[in-house]
Amino acid sequence: MKTNDAHNLLRPETVESLWYMYQITGDKKYQDWGWEIFQSFMKYTRVEYGFTSIGTVLETSNVRPRDMMESFFLAETLKYFYLLFADRSIFDLNTWIFNTEAHPLPIFDH
């Protein structure tokens, strides 16, 4: 790992994984972990008009804001946060599948 690898681009994959694990197991620890991540986003990446990616997660006193919010943060990351804290019965993984942008698609029987 290099120092420049310690950035946070607000990507959705971790929250997405927590949602799947919560859906599969029902274990609330995945919601707890998601809440910790969400609180960190609010504390370290929230700016006046949105959120910003940061240059380092290693220095909480200077996270080096990048003045850039990728569209996937709103379109995917926040969607998975919503799903993680919503009622588990919204999407049954036996009848729904999600594409890479977190859009639910029905699974049809043949």
N, C-alpha and C positions, 0 to 999 in steps of 0.2 A: 504494500500500500504506500502511496506517495501522499505528501501533504495536500496536493491539489485534488486528491480523491475524496477529501473530507467535506465536499460541498453537499447541498441539498437543493434539488431542483423542484421539489414539491410533487414528485412522481407518485402515481397511485398504487404501484405494485404491492407495497407492504400492507397498506390498508385493505386492498383487494384480498390478499392472502388471509388477513385476519377475519374478513367477512366470510370467506369460504370455510375457514376453520370453525368459526362460530356457528355457521349454518350446519355443518356436519356434526359437530360435537355438542352444541348447546352450552359449552363451557363459557361462562361469563368472563373468564380471564382474558379472552380475546377482545371483548368490549373494553375491559379495563386498560389493556395495552393500547387500544385504539384511542381511548380517552386521553391517555398520557401523550400520545403523539399529537392529537388535536390541540391539547393545551400548549404543547411546545410550539406548534405552528402559530397559535395565537400570540404567544409570548415573543418568539424570535423572528417570525416572518411577516407578521401583520404590519402593514404600512397604511398611510392615510387613505389611499383609494383602492386597497386590495391587499395582496400578498406578494412577497418577493422571494425569489430563490436566494440562497445565501452561499457565501464562499467557503465557510467553515462551520462545522458543528463541534469543533474542538475547543473553541474559545467563546464561551457564552458572553463575555464582556465585549467582544467585537466579532460578530458573526459575518461581517463583511457583506452587507446587503448588495445585491447585484442590479437592483432596479429593473427587474424583469420577472414577469409572471407568465409562464407558458399556459396556453389555452387548456391543456389537459388537466391543469389543477382544478379549474371550474367544471370542466366536462366529465372528468373521471374521478379524481381524488375526492372531491367533495361529495360526489354521488356515492362512492363507497363508504364514506363516513356516514352519510344519511342511512344507507342500507344497514350498516353495522349496528346502528342504534335504533333502527325501526323494528317493528314486530317481525319476528322470524318467519311468520306465515305469508309475508308479502309474495315471496317467490319460492316455490318448491323446486329444488334442483332436479327433481325427477321429471318435471314438466317444462322447465325453462333452462336456457343456456345463455351465457353472456358473450358478446363479441369483445374485441379488444378495446372498444371504446365504452364498455360497460352498458351497452344497450341490451335489454332482455329480449330474447327471441324464443317463441314457443317451440317445443319439441313435438313433432307430429308423429303419431304411430302410423306405421305402414301396414 
